[in-house]
């Protein structure tokens, strides 16, 4: 399915949901796997592209297609986490790394889980996914100033939580 995006914003830009999936599925899957766990990431990624296909006509071309997809993926991950029975947010990282790291992965996972959902999300978007402040604002649907404020307070909280385990 090809769609011509609003020509006033992005002249003659065509989006093809198949090409978007081929180009960005791996990134969307990794994004979801950090937020809902590996076992639910496939479902979250699939729902992201199903939703994207359904609302493709509404895409105005005001952001990058990947940023738009990540906003959809974020909402899907939030939906999955809301439906989890234990209520604890899922935050997973890749394979363990050698000892001697600056911060223990398990301590970091626990510290991130203690953050508010809003603070945790901006930290993940910035530090794990590597998005800029502007991209985070677009994905999360909040002003850039709010992104900066949330990051500042989240890092203060993380430093306070992790400080005792760093002094060894």
N, C-alpha and C positions, 0 to 999 in steps of 0.2 A: 504494500500500500504506500503510494507516494503522495505527499501533500505539499502544496505550494504554501510556504510561510508568508505572512503578511509582507508584501513587497515594500511598504513604507519603512519597515524596520530592517529587513534583510532581503534585498532584492534577489529574486530567483533562487532562493535557497530551498532545496527539496529535502525532506526528511523521509527516509524509508525505514520502517520499523525493523525490517529484516537486517538492514545494514547497521542500524543502531545496536541490535542484539549481537551481531557478529563483532562489532567494534568494541562494545562496552560490557558484554556479559561478565567477563572475568572480574572487572573492576567492581561491578555491582555485586557479584557473588562475594568477593572479599569484604566489601563494605558491610554486607548483611551478615556475614559469618562472624565478624567482630561484635555485632550488636545482638544477634539472636542465637549464636552458636552454629557450629558446622552442620549439625543435623537438620536445622531449620533454614539454613541459608539458601538452599536450592529452591524451597517453596517461596521464600521471600523474594528471591531474584525473579522467579517465574511470575509471581503476582505483580512485581514491578513492571515487567514488560507487557503483561496483559493490560494493566491499568494504563500504561503509556500508549498502547495501541488504541485503547478506548478514548483517551482524551487528547490524542495527537492533533485533532483539528483545533484544539484550544491553544496549542503551543504557538506563541507569538514571536518567537525568535529573539526575545529580549535577553536571554541568557544562553550559555553554551548548552548544547543538547545533553552533555554529561552532567552538568549541574542540575538541569531539569530532571534527569533520570534519578539522580541522587536524592533530590527532594521527594520524589515518589517512593524511592527505596526507604528513606528515613521514615516516612509515614507508615509504610508496610511493616517495618521492623517495630515501630511503636505499637502497632496493632497486635502483632504477635506477642510482644512482651506484656501487653495488657492482658492477654488471654492466658498467660502462663499461670499455673496454679500456685506455685511457691512464691510468686510476687517478686523474687529477686531478679534484678536485671542481669542479663547474660553479657559478660564481657570476656571475650577470649582473645588470646594472642597466639602467634605461631608457635612452633616447636621451642622447647626450652633451650636456653643457651648456656654456655659453660659458666661455672661458678665464678665469682669475682665481679659480677655485674655491679654497677653503681646502685641499682634498686632491684630488689628481689621481685620477680614477676608476680608471685602470689600476693605479696604485700601490695604491689601496685594494683592488682585486680581487686583486692579487698578495698583499698583506698578509693578506687574509682567507683566501686559499687556503693560506697557511702556518700558520694556526691549526689546532689539533686539531679534528676533526669536532665534538666536544662544545662547544668554545668558539665555533667558527664558528656553530653552530646557535643558541645562545642570543643571540649578537649579532644575527643575522638576525631572529630572532623578536622581539627587543626593539626594535631600531633600524629595521629595514625594515618589519616587519609591525605594529609598534606594540602588541604584547601586553604585558600587565602581568606582574609576577613570578609571581603566582598562576596566570595563564593559561599562561605558559610552563611552569611546573611541571606543570600538568595535561597539556599537549600532549606534553611530553618524558618524562613519567612519573618525575620526580625531585622531591626536596624543594625548597621555596622557598629555603632556605639554600644549596643547591647551585647554584641559578640565580644567586643573588647572587655567590657565590664565583667561578663560571665567568665571569660578566660582568666582575668586577673583574680577574681574571687575563687575560682576553682583551683588555680595554682597555689594560692595562699592556703587553702584548705588541704590540698595534697601535701604541701611542705610540712604543715603541722602534723598531719597524720603519719607521714613517712619519716619525719625527723628522728624519732626514737630508734627506729630500725636501722637508720643510716649510721648512727653512732655506735660502732661495734668495736 
